[in-house]
Amino acid sequence: MALDAVVGEIREKATQEAEAIKSAGKAEADAILADAKKQTDEIKIAAEEEVNRKTEYILRQEHAAANLAVKREILNAQKEKLDEAYSAALMQVAALPDDFHKKAVRELCMRTAAELGGGIIYCNERDKPAVEDALSSLKALSGFSFAGTKDILGGIIAESRDGGMQLDYSYATFLAEVWESGLKDASEILFR
């Protein structure tokens, strides 16, 4: 029987050791699982924060792009309106009465004589008689001759005899200068 007692004791010790090993293994597995859960929770939180950060960035980018597109459309529409206003102003100046054009051409011829002293003068077809009259009746224009017509809305274009200097006193040039200096005011009036 002594052998049975020793075998029983060994069995009981083995069972206890197996239980201790199982308990230690379970405790270690629980610790590993708890650590893994903690790590996965941290990774999940970090991933959610990254997703939120990227989502906010993308939304800001899209919002900025949309604002830029709207501003571009508004500016294009405003430019179109300004171009229409500019063209309308040119047409209104060209449509002024003949006596206005005759007086304007005469004054521009005198201005040209003071600056160039002599040369050739161009104008549009409508203003040809006014230029010819100014050339024949004004002593200051004795050094000038009529060179022909150009496709301009009004005013004159003059060149020195050697062609080295040209004065553009066309209505379009004057309006462009006025337009540039008054563009800010025109924009404010049109787009309040």
VENQUIZI-V844496 format. One line per field, one symbol per residue. phi: phi as a letter, one per 40 degrees, with the letter a starting at -180 (. if undefined). psi: psi as a letter, one per 30 degrees, with the letter a starting at -180 (. if undefined). Layout:
# VENQUIZI-V844496
phi: ???
psi: ???
This chain:
# VENQUIZI-V844496
phi: .ccccccccccccccccccccccccccccccccccccccccccccccccccccccccccccccccccccccccccccccccccccccccdcccccccdcccccccccccccccccbgaibbbaccccdccccccccbbcccccbbcbhbbcbcigbbbbcdcgcbbbbbcdccccccccccbccccccccbc
psi: feeeeeeeeeeeeeeeeeeeeeeeeeeeeeeeeeeeeeeeeeeeeeeeeeeeeeeeeeeeeeeeeeeeeeeeeeeeeeeeeeeeeeeeeeeeefglleeeeeeeeeeeeeeeefeeflblklaleegeeeeeeeeffkefgfgllkfallilflalkkklefgfkkkjhleeeeeeeeeefgeeeeeeefh.
